């Protein structure tokens, strides 16, 4: 597992939403991969318990 810098996200498709993540965590289902008990293909990201604030939406979204 590694942490690396990636380019800032941007709106690319009409249904995209930009949400800078302020808090995240891994949960039990992620631990299987962290501990090598199940496979995880290269390039996949851990963590799906995210919180943040919507700062931009694509044109498909209405307010």
Secondary structure as GFF3:
##gff-version 3
##sequence-region A 1 63
A	DSSP	beta_strand	17	23	.	.	.	ID=ss1
A	DSSP	alpha_helix	28	34	.	.	.	ID=ss2
A	DSSP	beta_strand	51	57	.	.	.	ID=ss3
###
